[in-house]
């Protein structure tokens, strides 16, 4: 477990999480279980803490951590999709306005050249 936590601390790339994971690793080395070690760190979600607490008691920690990771990825994907759905119409309006301004500028140029003749 300690080696797994060590590998996780090297993968995050975010200093706050690196420090939190190293704190968890230190508590594991002191003999604490994973759920209690994570309970002292505010960066880990309460849902993840509950997953780990329940599954440590049932001895199926690997499977539940995999399920928790999948759930968090699905939640993140859904949040990103909602953001894209909110931004997409606004981007289309901006692009339409820019295209309209370009077309209007071309027609104005054409009309001015026609009036000069």
C-alpha positions as CSV (number, residue, x, y, z in Angstrom):
1,X,0.0,0.0,0.0
2,X,2.8,2.4,0.9
3,X,4.5,1.9,-2.5
4,X,1.2,2.5,-4.3
5,X,0.7,5.8,-2.4
6,X,4.3,6.7,-3.2
7,X,3.6,6.2,-6.9
8,X,0.4,8.3,-6.7
9,X,2.3,11.1,-5.1
10,X,4.6,11.3,-8.0
11,X,1.8,11.2,-10.6
12,X,-0.4,14.1,-9.6
13,X,1.8,17.0,-10.6
14,X,-0.1,19.3,-8.2
15,X,1.9,20.4,-5.1
16,X,-1.1,20.5,-2.8
17,X,-2.1,16.9,-3.7
18,X,1.6,15.8,-3.6
19,X,1.8,17.1,0.0
20,X,-1.5,15.5,1.0
21,X,-0.5,12.1,-0.5
22,X,2.9,12.3,1.2
23,X,1.1,13.0,4.5
24,X,-1.1,9.9,3.9
25,X,2.0,7.9,3.1
26,X,3.6,9.0,6.4
27,X,0.5,8.0,8.4
28,X,0.5,4.6,6.6
29,X,4.1,4.1,7.6
30,X,3.1,4.9,11.2
31,X,0.6,2.0,11.1
32,X,-2.6,3.9,10.4
33,X,-5.1,2.5,7.9
34,X,-5.8,4.3,4.6
35,X,-9.2,5.6,5.5
36,X,-8.0,7.2,8.7
37,X,-4.9,8.6,7.0
38,X,-7.1,10.2,4.3
39,X,-9.6,11.6,6.8
40,X,-7.0,14.0,8.1
41,X,-6.5,15.6,4.6
42,X,-9.1,18.0,3.4
43,X,-8.2,17.7,-0.3
44,X,-9.7,14.2,-0.6
45,X,-13.5,14.1,-1.1
46,X,-15.8,12.8,1.6
47,X,-17.3,10.3,-0.9
48,X,-13.9,8.8,-1.5
49,X,-13.3,8.5,2.2
50,X,-16.6,6.7,2.6
51,X,-15.8,4.3,-0.2
52,X,-12.5,3.4,1.3
53,X,-13.8,3.1,4.9
54,X,-16.6,0.7,3.9
55,X,-14.4,-1.4,1.6
56,X,-11.5,-1.6,4.0
57,X,-13.9,-3.3,6.4
58,X,-15.0,-5.7,3.6
59,X,-11.4,-6.3,2.2
60,X,-12.2,-5.3,-1.3
61,X,-10.3,-2.0,-1.5
62,X,-8.7,-2.5,-4.9
63,X,-12.1,-3.0,-6.6
64,X,-13.8,-0.1,-4.9
65,X,-10.9,2.3,-5.6
66,X,-11.2,1.3,-9.3
67,X,-15.0,2.0,-9.1
68,X,-14.4,5.3,-7.4
69,X,-11.9,6.4,-10.0
70,X,-14.4,5.5,-12.7
71,X,-17.2,7.4,-10.9
72,X,-15.0,10.5,-10.5
73,X,-13.9,10.3,-14.2
74,X,-17.6,10.1,-15.2
75,X,-18.5,13.1,-13.0
76,X,-15.6,15.1,-14.5
77,X,-16.6,14.2,-18.1
78,X,-20.2,15.2,-17.4
79,X,-19.1,18.5,-15.9
80,X,-16.9,19.2,-18.9
81,X,-19.7,18.3,-21.3
82,X,-22.1,20.7,-19.5
83,X,-19.5,23.5,-19.8
84,X,-19.1,22.8,-23.5
85,X,-22.9,22.8,-23.9
86,X,-23.1,26.2,-22.3
87,X,-20.2,27.7,-24.2
88,X,-20.9,26.3,-27.7
89,X,-23.9,28.6,-28.5
90,X,-22.1,31.7,-27.4
91,X,-19.1,30.8,-29.6
92,X,-21.4,30.3,-32.6
93,X,-23.0,33.7,-32.0
94,X,-19.6,35.4,-31.8
95,X,-18.4,33.7,-35.0
96,X,-21.7,34.6,-36.8
97,X,-21.2,38.3,-35.8
98,X,-17.6,38.3,-37.0
99,X,-18.7,36.7,-40.3
100,X,-21.5,39.2,-40.6
101,X,-19.1,42.1,-40.0
102,X,-16.7,40.8,-42.6
103,X,-19.5,40.4,-45.2
104,X,-20.9,43.8,-44.4
105,X,-17.5,45.4,-44.8
106,X,-17.1,43.7,-48.2
107,X,-20.5,44.9,-49.3
108,X,-19.8,48.4,-48.1
109,X,-16.6,48.4,-50.1
110,X,-18.5,47.2,-53.2
111,X,-21.1,49.9,-52.8
112,X,-18.5,52.6,-52.4
113,X,-16.7,51.4,-55.5
114,X,-20.0,51.3,-57.4
115,X,-20.9,54.9,-56.4
116,X,-17.5,56.1,-57.6
117,X,-18.1,54.9,-61.1
